[in-house]
Amino acid sequence: MSRDDIHHEDGPYGEAGERLVGAEADGEDSAVEAALRPKELGEFIGQPKVREQLDLVLKAARQRGGTADHVLLSGAPGLGKTTLSMIIAAEMGAPIRITSGPAIQHAGDLASILSSLQEGEVLFLDEIHRMSRPAEEMLYMAMEDFRVDVIVGKGPGATAIPLELPPFTLVGATTRAGLLPPPLRDRFGFTAHMEFYEPGELEAVVHRSARLLDVETDAEGAAEIAGRSRGTPRIANRLLRRVRDYAQVRGDGAISREVASRALDVYEVDARGLDRLDRGVLDALLRLFSGGPVGLSTLAVAVGEERETVEEVAEPFLVREGLLARTPRGRVATPAAWAHLGLAPPRSTAPGAPGAAGQAGLFGD
């Protein structure tokens, strides 16, 4: 296979630029998720430890008649952080205000939001790690003392006017908890990390969503969709919608294992949840570089993608699935990668063999 054989002019997403197995929400996801989201903690599927701990926090706050402690939710996109924030507000009988870190670039932006909060209101701050530093420092005082200092004027004549805030609950969400400074993390009374879902949990998500979408789905059909959903409910719901389309156009509208398998094959999502980009990375690594080691930049050129796309979009799932390993010498395919693509590793260049390590000088960055 040549490099041209695995290069796609439109990239892995097609002309629309969307990735079916991407965990980030797109416009269609936001519209559909509103209808599929559970409204109560008891309806929320998965994350049993987080649900139990959060249930105690919220019940205790209601019994005291006060606001709940500030909550920090961390984890990969698509696992339900936004849904949990809305459930927190519903369980507390409070309104919710939704914003994001990138939208707060100045302390004044945050002060405007905080000063308009009602008592007990829940403020959901998505991507909290991307908030500006001045706003972040203002948030410290708001979270701890329910007060902010508004600066009036400039230079030596500037005056700080204290502004009292009503008690509120901040729910912060982040995909990169390590980027949060310790002073901010320490001000959250409850911190939870969202884990990837088990196949059985995703099957339950598919069944629930299918009922709400009025789609007939049997147990095997739900299992097929769940198995290709990369441990992420958002992806499971997106795949369900695409399989529903296939079942409607090319079948009788019902989803079975055969229908789900055929539909997802059309959309190039294989049995393990890999899409065209993922398989392109593995294919280049195995066929062009005999399994590696190979430098990231070299691998990206071979696939016809930007280095950042390979590193941030494809690699995390491949590493989590045990198909690719990052080593000091470069990226290396595991035996599972060879098996998944149905290829036999050359004896002299199999992962871990002396010949493979010797290639690092040829293909390193």
Secondary structure, DSSP 8 states (H G I E B T S, - for coil): --GGGG--TT-TTTTTT--TT--S--HHHHHHHHHHS-SSGGG--S-HHHHHHHHHHHHHHHHHTS----EEEE-STTSSHHHHHHHHHHHHT--EEEEEGGG--SHHHHHHHHHT--TT-EEEEETGGGS-HHHHHHHHHHHHHSEEEEEESSGGG-EEEEEE----EEEEEES-GGGS-HHHHTT-SEEEE-----HHHHHHHHHHHHHHTT--B-HHHHHHHHHTSTT-HHHHHHHHHHHHHHHHHHSSS-B-HHHHHHHHHHTT--TTS--HHHHHHHHIIIIITTT--B-HHHHHHHHTS-HHHIIIIIHHHHHHTTSEEEETTEEEE-HHHHHHTT----TTTSTTSHHHHTTHHHH--
